[in-house]
Amino acid sequence: MTALRLRFPNRQLPDLVLGPGVHAIGRDPTQSPVVVEDPARAIAQICVDRRGVWLQVFEGTRGLHVNGRPVRRMALLRAGDAVFVDGNEWLLLGDTPPSAPGESRATPGAPDPRMVLRGVGGPHHGRSITLDQPRVVGRLPECDVRIDDAAFADRHARLEPHAEGVVLRDLGSHEGSMVNGWPMRNALLRPGDQVVFDTQRFIVEAPHRNGNGEARKAPPPTATEEPAPAAPATKGASSMRRVPWLLLAALFLAIALSLLLLYGAR
């Protein structure tokens, strides 16, 4: 698992390294967030296990948001997420992204044409943008990823497909971009990385691959699974064969009752 760290507001405390286990977060006398040993003083806790990083909010805690969305009980966190408590920001940092390779550097292999940039916040939430060709992020209408904000650069950055992922290149923006919580201008992005342009959040995604570098496919059905649908037909056929005998039995019973009533009345 990627080593994660929780950075507190204004770096008033050293970064909390989030190793496996439970980390309780409370408030000090000035109401600033701090790490606490006593769970009874905690307002939230961060649990790290093999499934990921989970934020659990305790009952009675209000005003807790992740990336601007309120959290009532629990949320799954990823590197680059911003957790807000009472206006204080905790930033979840992942590994420092590698620098972008030079434009003239030749890298063996070909980019994965199925890699996409998926919006997870802001107006682009839920949108997937293919990265099979260079994409420009900016404010201009012709940009592939348009951030409609007057303070945003006309041409903020360019995303280039690369054999090792996606290259982020800054195009002269004022503030740069955030990758996994780190301010970056040029970086090599890999699947799972979170990149933030202004307030717009995106995740780089690609198909899972096996050890040979090939996309994993669902296994074909086994021989034992194929005959299963035939079972209802067999049951239906046997039921049809029993129908004539039931009709004959009912007819015989009706005749017997008729004779009993006829001769019994005498």
Accessible surface in RSA format (square Angstrom, percent):
REM  Atomic radii and reference values for relative SASA: ProtOr
REM  Chains: A
REM  Algorithm: Lee & Richards
REM  Probe-radius: 1.40
REM  Slices: 20
REM RES _ NUM      All-atoms   Total-Side   Main-Chain    Non-polar    All polar
REM                ABS   REL    ABS   REL    ABS   REL    ABS   REL    ABS   REL
RES MET A   1   146.66  76.0  56.74  37.6  89.92 214.1  65.26  55.5  81.40 107.8
RES THR A   2    70.55  50.2  55.65  56.4  14.90  35.5  26.14  35.1  44.41  67.1
RES ALA A   3    68.29  62.8  53.23  82.1  15.06  34.3  62.26  87.7   6.03  16.0
RES LEU A   4    13.82   7.7  12.92   9.2   0.91   2.3  12.92   9.1   0.91   2.4
RES ARG A   5    78.01  32.8  78.01  39.8   0.00   0.0  18.11  24.8  59.90  36.3
RES LEU A   6     0.04   0.0   0.04   0.0   0.00   0.0   0.04   0.0   0.00   0.0
RES ARG A   7    44.01  18.5  43.27  22.1   0.74   1.8  14.56  19.9  29.45  17.8
RES PHE A   8     4.60   2.3   1.03   0.6   3.57   9.3   1.03   0.6   3.57  10.2
RES PRO A   9    15.12  11.0   9.51   8.7   5.61  20.4  15.12  12.5   0.00   0.0
RES ASN A  10   144.70  99.8 104.54 101.0  40.16  96.7  34.95  84.1 109.75 106.1
RES ARG A  11   151.74  63.7 130.42  66.5  21.32  50.8  50.54  69.1 101.20  61.3
RES GLN A  12    82.26  46.0  47.21  34.5  35.05  83.4  35.03  74.6  47.23  35.8
RES LEU A  13    55.70  31.0  52.59  37.6   3.11   7.8  54.06  38.0   1.64   4.4
RES PRO A  14   116.52  84.9  98.44  89.7  18.08  65.7 110.81  91.5   5.71  35.5
RES ASP A  15    28.51  20.0   8.78   8.7  19.74  46.7   6.79  16.0  21.72  21.7
RES LEU A  16    32.31  18.0  29.73  21.3   2.58   6.5  32.31  22.7   0.00   0.0
RES VAL A  17    95.07  62.6  85.05  77.0  10.01  24.1  85.05  73.9  10.01  27.2
RES LEU A  18     9.90   5.5   0.10   0.1   9.79  24.6   0.10   0.1   9.79  26.4
RES GLY A  19    26.05  32.1   0.00   N/A  26.05  32.1  25.13  69.0   0.92   2.1
RES PRO A  20   126.34  92.1 102.23  93.2  24.12  87.7 102.59  84.7  23.75 147.6
RES GLY A  21    34.27  42.3   0.00   N/A  34.27  42.3  31.98  87.8   2.29   5.1
RES VAL A  22    95.18  62.6  64.35  58.3  30.82  74.3  64.35  55.9  30.82  83.6
RES HIS A  23    32.41  17.7  28.53  19.8   3.88   9.9  22.58  23.3   9.83  11.4
RES ALA A  24    14.39  13.2  10.32  15.9   4.07   9.2  10.32  14.5   4.07  10.8
RES ILE A  25     0.00   0.0   0.00   0.0   0.00   0.0   0.00   0.0   0.00   0.0
RES GLY A  26     0.00   0.0   0.00   N/A   0.00   0.0   0.00   0.0   0.00   0.0
RES ARG A  27    64.78  27.2  50.37  25.7  14.41  34.3  13.23  18.1  51.55  31.2
RES ASP A  28    36.55  25.6  33.06  32.9   3.49   8.2  14.17  33.3  22.38  22.3
RES PRO A  29   134.04  97.7  99.57  90.8  34.47 125.3 110.72  91.4  23.32 144.9
RES THR A  30   105.26  74.9  78.69  79.8  26.57  63.3  81.61 109.6  23.65  35.8
RES GLN A  31   109.25  61.1 105.15  76.8   4.10   9.8  51.51 109.6  57.74  43.8
RES SER A  32    26.06  22.0  25.51  34.1   0.55   1.3   3.30   7.0  22.76  31.9
RES PRO A  33     2.62   1.9   2.62   2.4   0.00   0.0   2.62   2.2   0.00   0.0
RES VAL A  34    24.23  15.9  24.23  21.9   0.00   0.0  24.23  21.0   0.00   0.0
RES VAL A  35    64.70  42.6  42.42  38.4  22.28  53.7  42.42  36.9  22.28  60.4
RES VAL A  36     8.83   5.8   0.86   0.8   7.97  19.2   3.44   3.0   5.39  14.6
RES GLU A  37   165.14  94.8 141.98 107.4  23.17  55.2  68.62 132.7  96.52  78.8
RES ASP A  38    68.04  47.7  62.96  62.7   5.08  12.0  25.84  60.8  42.20  42.1
RES PRO A  39    94.23  68.7  88.00  80.2   6.23  22.6  88.24  72.9   5.99  37.2
RES ALA A  40    93.95  86.4  51.23  79.1  42.71  97.2  63.69  89.7  30.26  80.2
RES ARG A  41   128.71  54.0 111.89  57.0  16.82  40.1  53.26  72.8  75.46  45.7
RES ALA A  42    12.04  11.1   0.17   0.3  11.87  27.0   0.17   0.2  11.87  31.4
RES ILE A  43    18.45  10.5  17.54  13.1   0.92   2.2  18.45  13.3   0.00   0.0
RES ALA A  44     0.00   0.0   0.00   0.0   0.00   0.0   0.00   0.0   0.00   0.0
RES GLN A  45    32.74  18.3  32.74  23.9   0.00   0.0   0.00   0.0  32.74  24.8
RES ILE A  46     0.14   0.1   0.14   0.1   0.00   0.0   0.14   0.1   0.00   0.0
RES CYS A  47    28.57  21.6  28.57  31.9   0.00   0.0  14.51  36.8  14.06  15.2
RES VAL A  48     8.41   5.5   2.83   2.6   5.58  13.5   2.88   2.5   5.53  15.0
RES ASP A  49    46.09  32.3  38.46  38.3   7.64  18.1  35.60  83.8  10.50  10.5
RES ARG A  50   221.02  92.8 183.59  93.6  37.43  89.1  75.96 103.8 145.06  87.9
RES ARG A  51   159.66  67.0 126.46  64.5  33.20  79.0  53.76  73.5 105.90  64.2
RES GLY A  52    15.56  19.2   0.00   N/A  15.56  19.2  15.56  42.7   0.00   0.0
RES VAL A  53     3.88   2.6   3.24   2.9   0.63   1.5   3.24   2.8   0.63   1.7
RES TRP A  54    57.73  23.2  57.73  27.9   0.00   0.0  57.73  30.8   0.00   0.0
RES LEU A  55     0.12   0.1   0.12   0.1   0.00   0.0   0.12   0.1   0.00   0.0
RES GLN A  56    59.66  33.4  59.66  43.6   0.00   0.0   3.33   7.1  56.32  42.7
RES VAL A  57     9.31   6.1   0.75   0.7   8.56  20.6   0.75   0.6   8.56  23.2
RES PHE A  58    50.89  25.5  47.02  29.1   3.87  10.1  49.43  30.0   1.46   4.2
RES GLU A  59   182.98 105.1 143.00 108.2  39.98  95.2  65.61 126.9 117.37  95.8
RES GLY A  60    55.05  67.9   0.00   N/A  55.05  67.9  30.97  85.0  24.08  53.9
RES THR A  61    17.97  12.8   4.05   4.1  13.91  33.2   5.57   7.5  12.40  18.7
RES ARG A  62   174.91  73.4 166.08  84.7   8.82  21.0  78.76 107.6  96.15  58.3
RES GLY A  63    39.46  48.7   0.00   N/A  39.46  48.7  24.91  68.4  14.55  32.6
RES LEU A  64     4.30   2.4   0.69   0.5   3.61   9.1   0.69   0.5   3.61   9.7
RES HIS A  65    60.72  33.2  60.72  42.2   0.00   0.0  34.81  35.9  25.91  30.1
RES VAL A  66    15.80  10.4  13.25  12.0   2.55   6.1  13.25  11.5   2.55   6.9
RES ASN A  67    46.58  32.1  21.33  20.6  25.25  60.8  12.71  30.6  33.87  32.7
RES GLY A  68    55.51  68.5   0.00   N/A  55.51  68.5  31.73  87.1  23.78  53.3
RES ARG A  69   126.00  52.9 125.78  64.1   0.22   0.5  54.62  74.7  71.37  43.3
RES PRO A  70    76.11  55.5  57.01  52.0  19.10  69.4  57.01  47.1  19.10 118.7
RES VAL A  71    15.86  10.4   8.13   7.4   7.73  18.6  10.96   9.5   4.89  13.3
RES ARG A  72   184.59  77.5 164.22  83.7  20.37  48.5  79.62 108.8 104.96  63.6
RES ARG A  73   195.43  82.1 193.05  98.4   2.38   5.7  64.20  87.7 131.23  79.5
RES MET A  74   108.09  56.0  81.38  53.9  26.71  63.6  58.02  49.3  50.07  66.3
RES ALA A  75    21.23  19.5  13.64  21.0   7.59  17.3  21.23  29.9   0.00   0.0
RES LEU A  76   103.07  57.4  77.39  55.4  25.68  64.6  77.39  54.4  25.68  69.1
RES LEU A  77     8.62   4.8   0.02   0.0   8.60  21.6   0.59   0.4   8.03  21.6
RES ARG A  78    96.31  40.4  91.53  46.7   4.79  11.4  26.41  36.1  69.90  42.4
RES ALA A  79    19.18  17.6  13.65  21.1   5.53  12.6  13.65  19.2   5.53  14.6
RES GLY A  80     3.31   4.1   0.00   N/A   3.31   4.1   0.60   1.6   2.72   6.1
RES ASP A  81     3.50   2.5   3.50   3.5   0.00   0.0   0.00   0.0   3.50   3.5
RES ALA A  82     2.50   2.3   2.50   3.9   0.00   0.0   2.50   3.5   0.00   0.0
RES VAL A  83     0.34   0.2   0.34   0.3   0.00   0.0   0.34   0.3   0.00   0.0
RES PHE A  84    67.79  33.9  67.79  42.0   0.00   0.0  67.79  41.1   0.00   0.0
RES VAL A  85     2.88   1.9   2.84   2.6   0.04   0.1   2.84   2.5   0.04   0.1
RES ASP A  86    77.25  54.1  43.76  43.6  33.49  79.2  33.76  79.5  43.49  43.4
RES GLY A  87    73.30  90.4   0.00   N/A  73.30  90.4  36.30  99.6  37.00  82.9
RES ASN A  88    41.78  28.8  39.88  38.5   1.90   4.6   1.90   4.6  39.88  38.5
RES GLU A  89    73.29  42.1  67.70  51.2   5.59  13.3  15.78  30.5  57.51  47.0
RES TRP A  90     0.10   0.0   0.10   0.0   0.00   0.0   0.10   0.1   0.00   0.0
RES LEU A  91    28.05  15.6  28.04  20.1   0.01   0.0  28.04  19.7   0.01   0.0
RES LEU A  92     0.08   0.0   0.08   0.1   0.00   0.0   0.08   0.1   0.00   0.0
RES LEU A  93     1.10   0.6   0.66   0.5   0.44   1.1   0.66   0.5   0.44   1.2
RES GLY A  94     4.49   5.5   0.00   N/A   4.49   5.5   0.26   0.7   4.23   9.5
RES ASP A  95    78.31  54.9  71.86  71.5   6.45  15.3  33.96  79.9  44.35  44.2
RES THR A  96    89.03  63.3  67.94  68.9  21.09  50.3  49.36  66.3  39.68  60.0
RES PRO A  97     9.86   7.2   0.15   0.1   9.71  35.3   4.34   3.6   5.52  34.3
RES PRO A  98    55.25  40.3  44.67  40.7  10.58  38.5  55.25  45.6   0.00   0.0
RES SER A  99    91.81  77.6  76.24 101.8  15.57  35.9  36.46  77.6  55.35  77.5
RES ALA A 100    21.37  19.6   1.18   1.8  20.19  45.9   1.18   1.7  20.19  53.5
RES PRO A 101    10.96   8.0   4.13   3.8   6.83  24.8  10.78   8.9   0.18   1.1
RES GLY A 102    45.65  56.3   0.00   N/A  45.65  56.3  33.54  92.0  12.11  27.1
RES GLU A 103   133.77  76.8  97.09  73.5  36.68  87.3  35.87  69.4  97.90  79.9
RES SER A 104   116.21  98.2  80.42 107.3  35.79  82.5  56.21 119.7  60.00  84.1
RES ARG A 105   144.77  60.8 120.02  61.2  24.74  58.9  44.10  60.3 100.66  61.0
RES ALA A 106    97.02  89.2  67.20 103.7  29.82  67.8  75.18 105.9  21.84  57.9
RES THR A 107    31.28  22.2   9.44   9.6  21.83  52.0  10.54  14.2  20.74  31.3
RES PRO A 108   122.52  89.3 100.92  92.0  21.60  78.5 112.89  93.2   9.63  59.9
RES GLY A 109    64.71  79.8   0.00   N/A  64.71  79.8  37.19 102.1  27.52  61.6
RES ALA A 110    84.53  77.7  59.80  92.3  24.74  56.3  60.90  85.8  23.63  62.6
RES PRO A 111    56.93  41.5  47.68  43.5   9.25  33.6  47.68  39.4   9.25  57.5
RES ASP A 112    18.23  12.8   9.56   9.5   8.67  20.5  12.35  29.1   5.88   5.9
RES PRO A 113    87.73  63.9  77.35  70.5  10.38  37.7  79.06  65.3   8.67  53.9
RES ARG A 114   113.77  47.8  99.51  50.7  14.25  33.9  64.12  87.6  49.65  30.1
RES MET A 115    14.89   7.7  14.89   9.9   0.00   0.0  13.14  11.2   1.75   2.3
RES VAL A 116    29.86  19.6  29.86  27.0   0.00   0.0  29.86  25.9   0.00   0.0
RES LEU A 117     0.27   0.1   0.27   0.2   0.00   0.0   0.27   0.2   0.00   0.0
RES ARG A 118    70.27  29.5  70.27  35.8   0.00   0.0  22.44  30.7  47.83  29.0
RES GLY A 119     0.06   0.1   0.00   N/A   0.06   0.1   0.00   0.0   0.06   0.1
RES VAL A 120    23.76  15.6  10.77   9.8  12.98  31.3  10.77   9.4  12.98  35.2
RES GLY A 121    10.72  13.2   0.00   N/A  10.72  13.2  10.72  29.4   0.00   0.0
RES GLY A 122    42.71  52.7   0.00   N/A  42.71  52.7  22.24  61.0  20.47  45.8
RES PRO A 123   122.20  89.1  78.94  72.0  43.26 157.3  92.62  76.5  29.58 183.9
RES HIS A 124    19.80  10.8  18.32  12.7   1.48   3.8  14.06  14.5   5.74   6.7
RES HIS A 125    94.67  51.7  72.88  50.7  21.79  55.8  49.67  51.2  45.00  52.4
RES GLY A 126    54.03  66.6   0.00   N/A  54.03  66.6  27.56  75.6  26.47  59.3
RES ARG A 127   106.44  44.7  98.30  50.1   8.14  19.4  46.47  63.5  59.97  36.3
RES SER A 128    65.80  55.6  39.79  53.1  26.02  59.9  24.88  53.0  40.92  57.3
RES ILE A 129    10.19   5.8   6.90   5.1   3.29   7.9  10.19   7.3   0.00   0.0
RES THR A 130    62.59  44.5  60.37  61.2   2.21   5.3  51.47  69.1  11.12  16.8
RES LEU A 131     1.63   0.9   0.84   0.6   0.79   2.0   0.84   0.6   0.79   2.1
RES ASP A 132    76.26  53.4  50.25  50.0  26.01  61.5  10.05  23.7  66.21  66.0
RES GLN A 133    90.07  50.4  88.72  64.8   1.35   3.2  19.42  41.3  70.65  53.6
RES PRO A 134    76.12  55.5  64.88  59.1  11.25  40.9  64.90  53.6  11.22  69.8
RES ARG A 135    35.89  15.1  35.89  18.3   0.00   0.0   0.44   0.6  35.45  21.5
RES VAL A 136    22.61  14.9  22.61  20.5   0.00   0.0  22.61  19.6   0.00   0.0
RES VAL A 137     0.00   0.0   0.00   0.0   0.00   0.0   0.00   0.0   0.00   0.0
RES GLY A 138     0.00   0.0   0.00   N/A   0.00   0.0   0.00   0.0   0.00   0.0
RES ARG A 139    80.76  33.9  79.52  40.5   1.24   3.0   3.18   4.3  77.59  47.0
RES LEU A 140    51.19  28.5  50.69  36.3   0.50   1.3  51.19  36.0   0.00   0.0
RES PRO A 141    98.54  71.8  76.14  69.4  22.40  81.4  76.89  63.5  21.64 134.5
RES GLU A 142   130.20  74.8  96.51  73.0  33.69  80.2  66.85 129.3  63.35  51.7
RES CYS A 143    12.55   9.5   0.81   0.9  11.74  27.6   1.76   4.4  10.79  11.6
RES ASP A 144    49.27  34.5  36.36  36.2  12.91  30.5   9.35  22.0  39.92  39.8
RES VAL A 145     0.06   0.0   0.06   0.1   0.00   0.0   0.06   0.1   0.00   0.0
RES ARG A 146    97.16  40.8  90.51  46.1   6.65  15.8  25.40  34.7  71.75  43.5
RES ILE A 147     4.85   2.8   3.04   2.3   1.81   4.4   4.85   3.5   0.00   0.0
RES ASP A 148   115.64  81.0  82.98  82.6  32.66  77.2  23.34  54.9  92.30  92.0
RES ASP A 149    55.50  38.9  50.48  50.2   5.02  11.9  13.60  32.0  41.90  41.8
RES ALA A 150    97.42  89.6  68.07 105.1  29.35  66.8  70.73  99.6  26.69  70.7
RES ALA A 151    94.89  87.2  58.94  91.0  35.94  81.8  70.26  98.9  24.63  65.2
RES PHE A 152     7.66   3.8   1.10   0.7   6.56  17.1   2.83   1.7   4.83  13.8
RES ALA A 153    28.96  26.6  16.66  25.7  12.31  28.0  27.56  38.8   1.40   3.7
RES ASP A 154    62.70  43.9  57.42  57.1   5.28  12.5  15.67  36.9  47.04  46.9
RES ARG A 155   115.02  48.3 108.86  55.5   6.15  14.6  38.26  52.3  76.76  46.5
RES HIS A 156     0.00   0.0   0.00   0.0   0.00   0.0   0.00   0.0   0.00   0.0
RES ALA A 157     0.17   0.2   0.17   0.3   0.00   0.0   0.17   0.2   0.00   0.0
RES ARG A 158    53.59  22.5  53.59  27.3   0.00   0.0  13.71  18.7  39.88  24.2
RES LEU A 159     0.56   0.3   0.20   0.1   0.36   0.9   0.33   0.2   0.23   0.6
RES GLU A 160    30.30  17.4  30.30  22.9   0.00   0.0  12.66  24.5  17.64  14.4
RES PRO A 161    31.49  22.9  15.90  14.5  15.59  56.7  16.48  13.6  15.01  93.3
RES HIS A 162    26.28  14.4  22.46  15.6   3.81   9.8  23.07  23.8   3.21   3.7
RES ALA A 163    38.07  35.0   5.89   9.1  32.18  73.2   5.89   8.3  32.18  85.2
RES GLU A 164    71.30  40.9  55.81  42.2  15.49  36.9  33.37  64.6  37.93  31.0
RES GLY A 165     4.13   5.1   0.00   N/A   4.13   5.1   1.01   2.8   3.12   7.0
RES VAL A 166     0.95   0.6   0.95   0.9   0.00   0.0   0.95   0.8   0.00   0.0
RES VAL A 167     0.81   0.5   0.81   0.7   0.00   0.0   0.81   0.7   0.00   0.0
RES LEU A 168     0.49   0.3   0.49   0.3   0.00   0.0   0.49   0.3   0.00   0.0
RES ARG A 169    27.13  11.4  27.13  13.8   0.00   0.0   8.09  11.1  19.04  11.5
RES ASP A 170    26.86  18.8   7.64   7.6  19.22  45.4   3.63   8.5  23.23  23.2
RES LEU A 171    54.78  30.5  24.47  17.5  30.31  76.2  31.75  22.3  23.03  62.0
RES GLY A 172    70.72  87.2   0.00   N/A  70.72  87.2  35.91  98.6  34.81  78.0
RES SER A 173     7.77   6.6   0.00   0.0   7.77  17.9   0.78   1.7   6.99   9.8
RES HIS A 174   169.29  92.5 148.80 103.4  20.48  52.4 103.05 106.2  66.24  77.1
RES GLU A 175    86.62  49.7  57.11  43.2  29.51  70.3  52.85 102.2  33.77  27.6
RES GLY A 176     4.09   5.0   0.00   N/A   4.09   5.0   1.75   4.8   2.34   5.2
RES SER A 177     4.01   3.4   1.38   1.8   2.63   6.1   1.96   4.2   2.05   2.9
RES MET A 178    61.76  32.0  61.61  40.8   0.15   0.3  48.52  41.3  13.24  17.5
RES VAL A 179     0.00   0.0   0.00   0.0   0.00   0.0   0.00   0.0   0.00   0.0
RES ASN A 180    13.64   9.4  13.18  12.7   0.46   1.1   0.00   0.0  13.64  13.2
RES GLY A 181     4.77   5.9   0.00   N/A   4.77   5.9   1.24   3.4   3.53   7.9
RES TRP A 182    44.46  17.8  44.46  21.5   0.00   0.0  44.46  23.7   0.00   0.0
RES PRO A 183    96.07  70.0  80.16  73.1  15.91  57.8  80.72  66.6  15.35  95.4
RES MET A 184    32.18  16.7  26.34  17.4   5.84  13.9  20.07  17.1  12.11  16.0
RES ARG A 185   103.73  43.6  98.15  50.0   5.58  13.3  51.14  69.9  52.59  31.9
RES ASN A 186    69.62  48.0  61.53  59.5   8.09  19.5  16.91  40.7  52.71  50.9
RES ALA A 187     0.00   0.0   0.00   0.0   0.00   0.0   0.00   0.0   0.00   0.0
RES LEU A 188     7.03   3.9   7.02   5.0   0.01   0.0   7.02   4.9   0.01   0.0
RES LEU A 189     0.17   0.1   0.17   0.1   0.00   0.0   0.17   0.1   0.00   0.0
RES ARG A 190   101.85  42.8 101.85  51.9   0.00   0.0  42.28  57.8  59.56  36.1
RES PRO A 191    71.36  52.0  48.42  44.1  22.93  83.4  48.81  40.3  22.54 140.1
RES GLY A 192    51.98  64.1   0.00   N/A  51.98  64.1  32.60  89.5  19.38  43.4
RES ASP A 193    21.78  15.3  21.66  21.6   0.12   0.3   0.12   0.3  21.66  21.6
RES GLN A 194     0.64   0.4   0.34   0.2   0.30   0.7   0.12   0.2   0.52   0.4
RES VAL A 195     0.00   0.0   0.00   0.0   0.00   0.0   0.00   0.0   0.00   0.0
RES VAL A 196    14.01   9.2  13.14  11.9   0.88   2.1  13.14  11.4   0.88   2.4
RES PHE A 197     0.00   0.0   0.00   0.0   0.00   0.0   0.00   0.0   0.00   0.0
RES ASP A 198    61.57  43.1  35.68  35.5  25.89  61.2   7.87  18.5  53.70  53.6
RES THR A 199    97.06  69.0  81.64  82.8  15.42  36.7  73.06  98.1  24.01  36.3
RES GLN A 200    16.96   9.5  16.96  12.4   0.00   0.0   1.03   2.2  15.93  12.1
RES ARG A 201    30.32  12.7  30.32  15.5   0.00   0.0   3.10   4.2  27.22  16.5
RES PHE A 202     0.00   0.0   0.00   0.0   0.00   0.0   0.00   0.0   0.00   0.0
RES ILE A 203     7.04   4.0   7.04   5.2   0.00   0.0   7.04   5.1   0.00   0.0
RES VAL A 204     0.16   0.1   0.12   0.1   0.04   0.1   0.12   0.1   0.04   0.1
RES GLU A 205    55.84  32.1  53.71  40.6   2.13   5.1  23.77  46.0  32.07  26.2
RES ALA A 206    27.30  25.1   4.39   6.8  22.91  52.1   8.92  12.6  18.38  48.7
RES PRO A 207    46.88  34.2  28.31  25.8  18.57  67.5  39.97  33.0   6.92  43.0
RES HIS A 208   136.98  74.9 127.29  88.5   9.69  24.8  82.29  84.8  54.69  63.6
RES ARG A 209   102.64  43.1  75.54  38.5  27.10  64.5  40.40  55.2  62.24  37.7
RES ASN A 210    57.99  40.0  42.67  41.2  15.32  36.9  26.47  63.7  31.52  30.5
RES GLY A 211    88.60 109.3   0.00   N/A  88.60 109.3  45.18 124.0  43.42  97.3
RES ASN A 212   127.65  88.0  95.09  91.9  32.56  78.4  22.34  53.8 105.30 101.8
RES GLY A 213    38.46  47.4   0.00   N/A  38.46  47.4  26.91  73.8  11.55  25.9
RES GLU A 214   108.01  62.0 104.37  79.0   3.64   8.7  36.08  69.8  71.93  58.7
RES ALA A 215    24.80  22.8  14.97  23.1   9.83  22.4  14.97  21.1   9.83  26.0
RES ARG A 216   147.31  61.9 118.92  60.6  28.39  67.6  41.73  57.0 105.58  64.0
RES LYS A 217   185.49  90.5 154.86  95.0  30.63  72.9 104.13  93.7  81.36  86.7
RES ALA A 218    93.13  85.6  62.04  95.7  31.08  70.7  68.50  96.5  24.63  65.2
RES PRO A 219   116.61  85.0  96.43  87.9  20.18  73.4 101.56  83.8  15.05  93.5
RES PRO A 220   110.46  80.5  97.26  88.7  13.20  48.0 103.37  85.3   7.09  44.0
RES PRO A 221    87.71  63.9  71.31  65.0  16.39  59.6  75.66  62.5  12.05  74.9
RES THR A 222    75.96  54.0  69.05  70.0   6.91  16.5  73.62  98.9   2.34   3.5
RES ALA A 223    80.75  74.3  66.39 102.4  14.37  32.7  68.71  96.8  12.05  31.9
RES THR A 224   119.12  84.7  94.67  96.0  24.45  58.3  84.95 114.1  34.17  51.7
RES GLU A 225   100.18  57.5  86.25  65.3  13.93  33.2  38.76  75.0  61.42  50.1
RES GLU A 226   112.70  64.7  92.72  70.1  19.98  47.6  35.53  68.7  77.18  63.0
RES PRO A 227    85.57  62.4  71.73  65.4  13.84  50.3  80.57  66.5   5.00  31.1
RES ALA A 228    64.93  59.7  46.89  72.4  18.05  41.0  58.69  82.6   6.24  16.5
RES PRO A 229   103.24  75.2  80.80  73.7  22.45  81.6  91.01  75.1  12.24  76.1
RES ALA A 230    59.33  54.5  50.55  78.0   8.78  20.0  57.76  81.3   1.57   4.2
RES ALA A 231    65.49  60.2  52.95  81.7  12.53  28.5  61.56  86.7   3.92  10.4
RES PRO A 232    91.86  67.0  79.18  72.2  12.68  46.1  84.58  69.8   7.28  45.3
RES ALA A 233    73.04  67.2  54.98  84.9  18.06  41.1  66.60  93.8   6.44  17.1
RES THR A 234    94.00  66.9  88.86  90.1   5.14  12.3  69.18  92.9  24.83  37.5
RES LYS A 235   153.91  75.1 148.24  91.0   5.67  13.5  96.17  86.6  57.74  61.5
RES GLY A 236    34.48  42.5   0.00   N/A  34.48  42.5  33.34  91.5   1.15   2.6
RES ALA A 237    46.72  43.0  38.35  59.2   8.37  19.0  44.41  62.5   2.31   6.1
RES SER A 238    30.86  26.1  29.75  39.7   1.11   2.6  21.83  46.5   9.02  12.6
RES SER A 239    42.66  36.0  39.62  52.9   3.03   7.0  28.34  60.3  14.32  20.1
RES MET A 240   135.77  70.3 129.37  85.6   6.40  15.2 100.16  85.2  35.60  47.2
RES ARG A 241   160.32  67.3 146.57  74.7  13.75  32.7  76.46 104.5  83.86  50.8
RES ARG A 242   137.86  57.9 136.98  69.8   0.88   2.1  60.77  83.0  77.10  46.7
RES VAL A 243    64.33  42.3  64.33  58.2   0.00   0.0  64.33  55.9   0.00   0.0
RES PRO A 244    72.22  52.6  70.15  63.9   2.07   7.5  71.99  59.4   0.23   1.4
RES TRP A 245   187.78  75.4 183.89  89.0   3.89   9.1 155.96  83.2  31.82  51.6
RES LEU A 246   121.77  67.8 116.93  83.6   4.85  12.2 117.36  82.4   4.41  11.9
RES LEU A 247   118.17  65.8 113.20  81.0   4.97  12.5 113.63  79.8   4.54  12.2
RES LEU A 248   104.55  58.2 100.62  72.0   3.93   9.9 101.00  70.9   3.55   9.5
RES ALA A 249    61.33  56.4  48.12  74.3  13.21  30.0  56.61  79.7   4.72  12.5
RES ALA A 250    60.99  56.1  49.47  76.3  11.52  26.2  55.86  78.7   5.13  13.6
RES LEU A 251   105.93  59.0 101.56  72.7   4.37  11.0 105.38  74.0   0.54   1.5
RES PHE A 252   148.40  74.2 145.86  90.3   2.55   6.6 147.83  89.6   0.58   1.6
RES LEU A 253   108.55  60.5 108.50  77.6   0.06   0.1 108.55  76.2   0.00   0.0
RES ALA A 254    52.02  47.8  45.55  70.3   6.47  14.7  50.57  71.2   1.45   3.8
RES ILE A 255    90.46  51.5  88.17  65.7   2.29   5.5  90.42  65.1   0.04   0.1
RES ALA A 256    42.70  39.3  32.70  50.5  10.00  22.8  38.07  53.6   4.63  12.3
RES LEU A 257    94.79  52.8  94.57  67.7   0.21   0.5  94.74  66.5   0.04   0.1
RES SER A 258    68.50  57.9  59.95  80.0   8.55  19.7  34.84  74.2  33.66  47.2
RES LEU A 259    89.39  49.8  88.24  63.1   1.15   2.9  88.62  62.2   0.77   2.1
RES LEU A 260   121.90  67.9 114.65  82.0   7.25  18.2 120.11  84.4   1.79   4.8
RES LEU A 261   135.35  75.4 126.03  90.2   9.32  23.4 128.65  90.4   6.70  18.0
RES LEU A 262    96.99  54.0  89.93  64.3   7.05  17.7  95.40  67.0   1.58   4.3
RES TYR A 263   135.61  63.3 122.22  69.5  13.39  34.8  78.97  59.3  56.63  69.8
RES GLY A 264    58.90  72.6   0.00   N/A  58.90  72.6  30.55  83.8  28.35  63.5
RES ALA A 265    93.37  85.8  47.75  73.7  45.62 103.8  61.34  86.4  32.03  84.8
RES ARG A 266   216.58  90.9 147.84  75.4  68.74 163.7  80.71 110.3 135.87  82.3
END  Absolute sums over single chains surface
CHAIN  1 A    16424.3      12874.6       3549.6       9856.6       6567.7
END  Absolute sums over all chains
TOTAL         16424.3      12874.6       3549.6       9856.6       6567.7
